[in-house]
Amino acid sequence: MRKILVVEDESAILELLKFNLKKEGYQVEAATDGQKAIGLIKENSFDLIILDLMLPEIDGLEVCKYIRQKHGFNVYVIMLTAKGEEIDKIVGLEIGADDYMTKPFSPRELLARIKAAFRRNNKIENKHYLEKGDLKIDRDQYLCQYKSVPLELTPKQFALLMYLVENDGKVCTREELLSNVWGYDYLGDSRTVDVHIRQLRQNLESVHGEDDIPIQTLRGVGYRFRSGKY
C-alpha cells in the first residue's frame, strides 16, 4: 500500500484530500504545519508528499528543502500553491518539488497525477540499464553518471532524462514530455518542463562546462538528447 503524507493547514482542503486518498486505497498521514511535517518525515517513509507552500511554523519551501537534503530523492513531492505565486512555483521546482498544483484544484486531477507518478515510476524501474555516449544510467542502483562523474537527480529529473535518452536523436516537444514523463494531459503552461531541463543541463555543465552538452534546445519546438553528432 502506497503511503502519502498530506501537509496542509486549511482544514477543509486537508479533510477533502484525506477522504479522496483513502477512498483510492492509499495510506494517509497528515500534518497542519511545517514543523509537524518534518517530525513525521523523520519517523516515517513516504512514497509521496502533498505539500502546501504557505504553512505555519516552517513554510513548504523549507520543508521541501529538508526532504531533499536529509532524505534524498526517493519521495515524490507535489507542491500546492495559491494563484499569483508563479515565482514560488519556480523556486519550489528548483529546490526539488516534482510537480505543483494551483488552488483551487480538482481532486480528480490531483489523483490522476498521483497515479501517473506511481505508474511512471513502475515503468522506470523495469528499465535496468542505459548507456548513450558519455552518459550511463543504472536504474537498479538509481545511479546516473556523465563522463564517469555521478549526478544527483530528483525522481522527475531522472525520469525526464530517461525518456530523452530512450528517444536519442528525436526532437521531443514539451507536450510530449509532459504527457509521457508527467503522465497526464497538463492543462497549464509548459514552463515546468523548461525548469527541469535547465536543472538537467546545470548538472551536466557542472561536470564538463557549457560546451557539448547532450541536451539540445530547439527554439519553439522542444528538446533533443544527442549521444552523437547531428
N, C-alpha and C positions, 0 to 999 in steps of 0.2 A: 504494500500500500504506500503510495506516494505521500510524503509529509510536507505540508505547506505552512509557512508562518505568515500571518497577516498582521502588518503593523499599520494601524490606522486609529486616529484619535476621535473621529466622528462616529459616534455610536451607531447611528442609522446605517452608515456605509459598512461599518465593521460587521454588524449583525447580518446584513444582506449578503456580504461576501462569505461569511461563515456558513450561512444556510445553503447557499448555492454550491459551495465547495464540498460540504459534507454530503449533499444530495448526489454529487457526482462520485462519491466514494473516496474522497481524499481525507486523510487525517489532518486536522487543522489545530494549530496553536495560534494564540492572538496576543498582541501587546498594544497598549494605547499610548506609549511614549517610547522615545529612542533608548532611554536607559533600560527599560524593561526588555526591549527587543534585544539589546546586546547581552543581557543576562540570559535570555532564552537561547540565543545563538551560541553562547559559551557552553551551555549544558546539553544541547541537542544537535542532532544532524538533520538538516532540512534539504529537500530536493529543490524547493523553490520558495522564494520570499517575495511577497507583495508588499511594497514599501512606500508609504506616503512620504512626500517630500517635506511638508510642513508638520513637524511633530514637536510636542513639548519636551523639555529637558535636553534632548540631543536631536538635531534635525536629521532628515533622511539622508542627506549627502554624507554626513559624518558616519551614520550607521553603515551606509554602503561602502564607504572607505574602510571602515573597520572590518567588514566582511572580507574584502579583498586582501587587506594587509595581513590579517590574522588567520583567515581560513581559506585562502587561495580562491580558485575559480571553479570549484566543483558544485556551486549552488547557483541556480538561475535567478536573477533579480529583475522583477518588473516594478518600475517606479510609477507612482501615481502623482500627477501634478495638476494644479488648477490652471484655468485658461490665463493666457498672458504671461506665463513663466517660461518663455522659449529659451532664454539664456540658461535657466536652471536645468531644463531638459538636456541641453547640450552638455552642460557640466556633468550632469548625472551619468550620461553615456560615457563621457570621457574618463570618469573615475571608476567605471566598472559596471554600471547598470546595463543589462542586456536589452531592455525594451522599456517603453513607457506608455502610459495611457493618460489622456487628459480628462479630468472631471468636467461635467458629468459623463459617465461612460455606461455602456451596455454590459451588464453581467454576462450575457451570452457571448459577446465579443471577447471579453476577458477569458472566459472558459475556453473559447476556441483557441486563443493564443497560448494558454497553458497547455492544452492538449497537443498543439502543434510543437511547442517547445519540447515536450517529452517524446513526441513521435520523432522529431528530428534528431534528438539525442540518441534514440534507439537505432536509427539508421546509421548515424556516425559510428556507433560502437561496433557495427557489423563490418566496417571497412578498416582493416587492420593496419596496413602499411602503404604509404605512397612515397615515391621518390621522383622528383622532377627537377632537373638541373641541379642547382645548389641547395635545393630545399628537400628535407626529409621529414616525414610525418609518421609517427608511430602511435596509432590510436590506442592500442592496448596499454601502453605506458603513459599515454596522454603527453607525448613529447613532440616538440617541433624544433628542428634545427635548420639554421640558414648559414651556409658556409661553415658548418660544424659548430656554430655557436647556438646554444639553447635560447629559444624565445619564450617569453612568459605571456600567454594569451588568455583572454577571458573565453568562456564557452562559446559566446557568439562570434568572437573573432576567429576562434578555432574552426567553427562550422563554416564561416564565410570563406576562410582560406581553403578549407577542404573543397568547397564547391567550385571555387575558382580554379584550383589545381586539377580537379577532376575534369574540368572543361578547358584544359590547356589550349591556348590559341584562339578560343572562341570569345567573341565580344558578348558580355552578359549585361543586359540592361538593368537599371535599378529595379524596375518592376519584376523582372525575372528573379533577381536576387532576393527581393522581399518575399516573393511567392515561395521560392524553394529553400531559402535559408531561414527566414522567419516563419514560413509555413502557413501563411494566411493572406487573404487579399487585403493589403494595407490601404486604409482609406485616407491617411494623412499625406504629408509631403514625403519626399524621398531623402531628406537630409539624414535620416537615421543611417542609411547605407553609407553616405558620404563620411559621416563621423567615424564609423567602424573601418572604412577603407583608409582614412587618414591615420588611424591608430595602427593599422597593419603596416602601412608604409613607414611610419615612425619607428616601429620595431625593427623593420628590415634596414632602414637607414642607420640605426644605431650600430649595426654590425659592419656595414660596408659603405656608409656615406650615401649621398643622394644619387650617385651615378649608377645606372644599370639596374635599378630596382625592378623586379619581375612583375610588378602590378602596374599596368598602364591605364591611364585615364583617357578616354576618347570623349572629348567635349560634346555634350548634347546627346550622347549615345549611352555610355556606360563604362564598364571596366573589363580588362582582359588580363589574365595571367599568361605570361610567356616564359617557357623554360628555355627557349632558344631564340634566335633572331628571326624577326618577321618583317 
